[in-house]
Amino acid sequence: MSSERSAGGGDAAPQDRRSVSVVIRGRVQGVSYRAWTKKTAEGLGLSGQVRNRADGAVEAVFSGDPAAIQRMLDLCRKGPLLARVDEVIVSEGAADPGSNGFVIARDGS
């Protein structure tokens, strides 16, 4: 079962760009979730980063076109083939990483 919760908010972003922070819980480590996220986000033209968290979740920041962000969030609810996503927590107004592409960050950084 998958659920989505919205948490927090920030200053309103320009309508042509949206930034969100996302925590994905379930069986999301050891199943290539980060590599899948990077490839999928790049394909949608998003910038940001993804990393494993010590609590077993995956955390990502996505920034870019609002429609592309929404598509990425929809895809995150399923993830790669071996993943099992139980929960997606979305926080609006994440710091915009700019247009420097999408990276896999070091765990815990």
N, C-alpha and C positions, 0 to 999 in steps of 0.2 A: 504494500500500500504506500502510495506516495502522497506527500502533502507539501504545501507551500505556505510559508508565513512571511509576511512583510514586517520588517522591524525598522524602527527608527526612521529618521528622515534628515534631510539637510537642506541647505539652501537650494532653491530651484535652479536647475541647470538650464542652459539654453535649449530651446526646443529641438535644435538640430543635433544635439549630442546628449547622451545619457550615460551616467556612470553608476554602477551598482557593485556592491560587495555581496558575495554569495558563499554560503556554507552548505556543502552537500554531505549528508549523512547516509550511512548504509554500508554495504560492502563496496567501498570506493577506493581502497588502497590495495595495491598488488594486482590490479586488473587493467592497468594502462589508462586509468582515468585522466591523469595529467596530460599524457601525450595526446589522447583523444581530444581533450579540451583545447590544447594548443592548436592542433590541426583544424578543429571545427571553428574556433574563434578566428583564426587567420583566414579561413575560407569565407567567413562572414565580414571580413574587413575590420575586426575589432582589435583594440589594443588592450593591454593589461597583463595580468600574471595569474599563475595557479601554483599552489603548493600543498603538500601534505601537512596536516596538523598532528600534533602529538596525541590528540584524543581519537584518532582514527578517521576523522573527517577530512574532506578536501575543501580548501578555501580558494576562491578566485575573485578577481576584480576584472570587470568587463567595462569597456568604455567605447562609445561610438554611436552610430545611428540607432535611434530608439527602436525601430522595427527589427534591426539586426540583434539588438540586445534581447528583445522579447523572443525572437526565434532561438537564440542561444539558451535562454532560460527554459524554453519548452524542451529543447534537446537535452539539457542537463537533467531533466526529470527522468530520462531514460538512461543516458550515458552509453558507454561502450558495451559490447556484447556480454562480457562477463560480470559487469557491475550489477548491483542491486541498490537502487536509490530508494531510501525510506523517507527522506525529508530534504527539502530545498528551502533554505532561509535566505530571503533577499532583503538587503538593506540599501535603500536609495541614498544617493548623494555621496558615494565614495569619492575619494580624491582621484581626479582624472589623471592617469599616468601619461597623458599626451599621446602623440601618434608614433611612438617608438616601437610598434609591433607588439607581439605577445610572447611572453617568456615563461618558462618553468623555473620558479624560484626555488632556492634551497629550502629544504624542510625547516620549519620553525623560524624562517627569516621574515 
